[in-house]
Amino acid sequence: MPNIFLSHSSVDKERYVRLVAEKLEKKLDQHSIHYDEYTFESGMKSMEEIKKGLNSTDLFVVFLSRKALTSRWVKKELLISKELLGKEMIKRIYPIVIEEDLDWKDPIIPEWLTDYTLKYISKPTKAVQLIMKRVIEIMWDLNPKIKAKDELFVGRNTQIEEFENRRYDYEKGTVLAYIAAGIPKLGRRSLLKHCFAKAKIIERQYRASDIELGMYDGIEDFIIYVNDLGFSNSVNLKRFMKRGMKDKCAVLAGLLDDIARNKEILLIDDQGCIITHEGQMCEWFIDTLKMMKNTTRTVLGIASKFKTYIPVRTDLVFVIDVPPMNKMECGGLLQEYLEIDNISLSKEDYKNYVGMMNGFPEQIKFTCSLIAKNGIQRTYDFSSEIANYDSEIIGQLMRTIESSKEDMDFLRFLIELNMVSYQILQKIVLDDDLVKEKINKFYINGIIEFVGVSNEYIKIETAIKDYVTRAEYILSDDYSKKLDKYISDFINEYQYEELDMPDYLLKLKESLKANGEIDNQYMIPSQYLKTMVELYEKQKDYAKVIEYADIVLKSTDYIEEKLIFEIRYFLCMALAKRRNRRMLSEVQNISGADHSFLLGFYYRMVGSYDKALEELNKSLVIRKNFSKAKREKVQVLINLERYEEALDVAKENYENDKANPYHAHAYFLCLIKGDEFESNESVITEVVDNLGKATSDLGKELYIRCRALKEAYLDKNIDMALALIENAFKESNNPIYSLQDKFDICEHLKAYGEMDKVIREVENLKMQDTYGKERALYRMKALYAAYVNNEKEVAKIMKQIEEKGIKINLAILKKKIDNIFKN
């Protein structure tokens, strides 16, 4: 473990440094920390003891205040540490400013220290986190090429000109928040950093504080994240559920004023908190900026996932739309990356690779990594992956991780934590080498990112998190037990005031999940919503989702409209999943495209496919590119067996996101069960091969099921088809779908004896939710009776379907049975 030397003035010991030392001792050990109470005999320093301590030091931490900078001991320690650093006997010097109005321009600070990023850190707990971050960096063997590539910037002249025109329009005053809006991976944050550096708002080497605001976050989360940065005196977070929006805006404005006063910039990755998915800027955000007192300095750079569809109503905000890079910009950035790796391309190769680019800086970085690894000519084998970067890249990134069960288990564990500090990871996992290895690997491969005042928190890249969540990876037993123990310990052991931001939010969520109760003086509305989302998407506990929504919606006076909408939305989704007619009442609180989509989803759940299709079409008239409605429409048309009609939308969904196994499976079904399936063999093969690249459990199951259907429909090989579907059945978490495919295979190949066996399998299948099983079983029985020409049995089954109210589309079933009898 690296040794740390804490240099400070005795005046600052009680109020600050002792607290840091005590917390570091708990995280490391007393022998790793050189601090006068621990390592200097009788509390008396001597030059010999100072040199002895510094000679065995890896990290020299100096707590900067005016008293410290006039202390003869601190001056000596600084001089010795500088000398030892020059001799590479000390790995790093880390200054921490602990006096609020002291900055790098103050003449009392030695000139050589001004080369460091000097930040005022108000909270000792934050200082501990930052010191631990430096300790970690010392242990890591970072690749210098990564830094060089991160600092590259090429092109974007139009956007830079827009920024400069507004920046120097003195009639309008200072912009407090610049927003770069566009789809992820277009270099929005890089553009903001470049513009800020060019305009001298920040130094080129400056590392801004960085936070992420999710679509389910609200103003309370924003306050918690900014408060955690440590530029202000700690905000009292009690009773935020009952504080009015004006009060919350004033609190946030004060925190942002403190950031401006410290001459800092805060970069925000906004996933839908500030600018919603409908393109609306939240009123509370504008109100907050208007309440700020420090209005002469830009304080926020925001990379927004969504664009604003109406003009912003204040000059305090300026929005820059960020499109994909043009070919010239792509070529310039490609050349810069290749030069870092000492790679030269011929004119023809350069032209070919630039031709594959579609405007994503990360795509160019990905291409260069392939060339460096595989060579110029062999990288042409990956042309489709390069050209389809926007849909393929996540799968490409994940393949390096999915090939290792150990890597996937660790990644799934990180996603469960959402955001975490390195030291908490070590505390839970109890294997420092494993944590170090995985975090290094994930960072280099673009799987994780670092956020916080000095990037002290580890966070999964959003697209990766969505990919893994969608693929339904299950947390391993080992990590599940470790996480349960940690959560149980810290829920019971620590008070909210003691916790840093990630643990504070985790305790709120886990306490709510564990017993449904929480001390409301610490609760914030978004935590109810985030818990609902987790219960809906991961645990499928729809009853709990409904319960929590009902709790929050009893009192909406202090909750912003965006969060109320999301809570109502998930309430409706959960009611629809439970096929609860109350949904028809609750959905009246939601308007527009979402209203029609939710109705369409509900009607599909209860088997009213015609009504579902009608509502989904209404939704798409209101919002033409409503991706969820398009996915749902394809599913409804497949259920109606209108494959030809579903084909175009299914193809569009697939081509927009080829890595999504649901899209690939839906498109495959439309192709294989359409009238022209034999003429679509090459496309069918391509889709199946693409599914074969997936290594998630869900992707593997869908791949095997599609292969089985392909064997039956195109190759007429029933033995291979049934063998494959049997494998899918064994591996499936929801085997009813494999049995339905098995029945379809037998039906298509007229294997009536096998059809009867499938019916017996379905009857013996144990399922918690028997709704889907019952629908499948009665459909199979009716069709089988028709194929064996038993009209009396068909009539009996159809009558049972009607009497029991089983939601099967009888018109389609009757039409199919009539055709069977005719043939």
Secondary structure, 3 states (H helix, E strand, C coil): CCCEEEECCHHHHHHHHHHHHHHHHHHCCHHHEECHHHHCHHHCCCHHHHHHHHHCCCEEEEEECHHHHCCHHHHHHHHHHHHHHHCCCCCEEEEEECCCCCCCCCCCCCHHHHHCCCCECCCHHHHHHHHHHHHHHHHCCCCHHHHHHHCCCCCCHHHHHHHHHHHCCCCCCCCCEEEEECCCCCCHHHHHHHHHHHCCCCCCCCCCEEEEECCCCCHHHHHHHHHHCCCCCCCCCCCHHHCCHHHHHHHHHHHHHHHHHCCCCEEEEECCCCECCCCCECHHHHHHHHHCCCCCCCCEEEEECCCCCCCCCCCCEEEEECCCCCHHHHHHHHHHHHHHCCCCCCHHHHHHHHHHCCCCHHHHHHHHHHHHHHCCCHHHHHHHHHHCHHHHHHHHHHHHHHCCHHHHHHHHHHHHHCEEEHHHHHHHHCCHHHHHHHHHHHHHCCCEEEEECCCCEEEECHHHHHHHHHCCCCCCHHHHHHHHHHHHHHHHHCCHHHCCHHHHHHHHHHHHHHHCCCCCCCCCHHHHHHHHHHHHHCCCCHHHHHHHHHHHCCCCCCCCHHHHHHHHHHHHHHHHHCCCCHHHHHHHHCCHHHHHHHHHHHHHHCCCHHHHHHHHHHHHHHCCCCHHHHHHHHHHHHHCCCHHHHHHHHHHHHHHCCCCHHHHHHHHHHHHCCCCHHHHHHHHHHHHHHHCCCCCHHHHHHHHHHHHHHHHHCCCCHHHHHHHHHHHHHHCCCCHHHHHHHHHHHHHCCCHHHHHHHHHHHHHCCCCCCHHHHHHHHHHHHHHHHHCCCHHHHHHHHHHHHHHCCCCCHHHHHHHHHHHHHC
